[in-house]
């Protein structure tokens, strides 16, 4: 039986497949200002307890797993209303950037659906930057995209080679910049492509 994919890997993969591979395949990790802020901001969510807010039961740091999808992880919070309907809530320190948080939240919903035997229509992402929470609808498009990312990660983890270095604006904000070395890798890839196209072809 293969090891389950950490739900956090989906966010890492959407941000950058190479970052995901370095973390979840090679076991690399370094903190920077963004990861330290994230850890600090999650202290409340990472404390396991139950309380009632606005007539709902709020469970924090809820363990999640799915045999069907091969996932495991935790939900920052799960809100349960009086009817028993469960809604996952993810906390983010900054503001929204792309689809990464939506896909991570959808993966949490997939786990909850399997664990509870229910259908979950939406969840929420709380963004501490603007202090707003955004509803995320788990429609067919998002579910398909989440399934696609899960399959891509499975393929990546079964492959010994790291994905290419993007060497773009994402790299400046990445905590693994010093380990990924995108400038060096991208330069080597350009040289390799030149040799294949202009040099080695001459001898064939």
N, C-alpha and C positions, 0 to 999 in steps of 0.2 A: 504494500500500500504506500503510495507516495505521500510526502508531507503536505499538509494543507498550506495554501498560499495565505500569508498574512493580508488582511483586508487593507492595511496601510500600503501594501505594495501597489495597489491599483492607483492610488494618488501619485505615488512615486513614478509609476510607469507613464501615466498620462502627462506628467510634467516633463519627464525625460527617460526613455527606455534604458539609456546607459546608466543613469543614476540608480534606477531600480535594480539593474544587474549588479552594480557595485555594492549596493546595500544587501540585497537578498541572495545573491549568488556568491559574492566574494567576502561578505561580512564586513565591509568597510563602513566606517561612520566617523564623522567629525562634527563637532558643534560649531555653529556660528551664531550671529546675533539673532537670526530668524528662528533657529531651533531652540535657543535658550529662551526666547520670548514665548515660543510655543509651549515648551515644558512648563514655564512659569504660569502661563495662562490656563493650562489644563489641570492645575492642582486641584481645583474644585471638582471638575468632572472626573478626575481619577480617584476620588475618594468614594468608596463604595458605601452608599446608604440610600435610604428611601424616605421620601417626604411628600407632603401634599402641597401642591401649588395650583391656584386657580381651579380648585375642584378636581384636579387630576393627580394621580399618583406618579411621582417622578422617581425612576430608578436610575442610579448613576453607575458608570463603569460596569456595564452589563456584558458578561461573556457571550460571544456569538460563535456559531459554527454551522457549517453546511456540508453534509456528505455529498449531496448532488453537485454542488459547485466547487467543492474542494477548498473551502475557505475557513478561516478562523480569525478571531480578533475580539475587539470590544467596541461597544457603542458608548459614546460619551454619556448619553442619556437616552432613556426610553420613557415616553410619557404614555400613561395608560388612563383612559377616561372611564367613567362609571360603567359604560357598556362593555368594557374589556378590550376596546380597540387600542392597539399599540402603535406608536409613532416614534421612529428614531430621530434623534437630534444630535447633530455634529457641531462642535465648537471650533471656530477658526479665529486666529488672532488678528489678522489683517482684514482685507476686503476681498471680494470675489475676483478670482483670476481664472477664467476659462471653466472647463467642465470637470476638473479633477475632483472637487468636493462633491459635486452631484453624483458622480460615478461611485465614489467611496460610500456615500450615503445609500445609494441604490443597492450596493453589495450588502450593506448592513440589513436592509429590508429583505433581501433574498434569504439571508440567514434566518431572520425572525420569522418569515413566512414558513420556512421548513420546520423550525423549532416549535412554532405555535399552531401550525396547521391553519393559517389564516391568510387572507389577501390584504396587503398594505398598499394603499393608494398614494400616500405622500409622506414626506418627512420634512424636517427643517434644518437649515444650516444657520447657526448664529455667528455673525461676523462682528468681532469686538471692535474693529476699526470704526465703522459707522454706527455701531451699536444697534444693529437691525438683524432680524431673523428673516430668512427668505424661505418660502415654501418651495419644495422640489417635488414635482409630480412624477411618479414612477410610471410613466406611459410606455407604450411599446417601443418607441424610439430609444429612450434612455435604457430600458432593459436590454435591448439588442446591443447597444453600444457597450454596456457593462459586460455582457456575455462575451463580446468581441475582445475586450481588454483582458478578461480572465483567460481566454484561450491564448492570446498573444503572450501573456506572462508564462503560461505553462510551456509554450514552445521555447521561449527565451531561457527559462530555467533548465531546460533539457539540452541546451546548446552551450558548448564550452567557450565560445567566443563572445566577447563583449560587443554590444551594439556600437555603431559608429558614434564618435563624439560630435555633438551638434555644432559646438564652437560658435554660439550666437549669444544673444542678450541674456538667455537663461543662465548661462555659465557664471556670470558675475555674481549672481545671487545664490549659487549652489554651495552647500557646505562641503561638498567633495571636490571643489575646484582644484585643490592642491594634490589630490590623489588621481583625479581624472586626467589632468593636464591636456585640456582640449586643444590648445595651440600646438603642442608638440604632436599630438595624435593626428590632428587635421593636416599638419605639415607633412608628416610621414605618409599619410594616405594620398596626398597630392603627388608626392614624389613617386610613390608606388604606381599610381595611375599613369603618370608620365612615362615611367620606365616600361610599363606594359604596353602603352599605346605607341611610343616613339622609338624605344630602344630595342626591347626584346623582339618586337615584331619584325625588325630588320633581319634578324637571324633565322627567321622561319621560312 
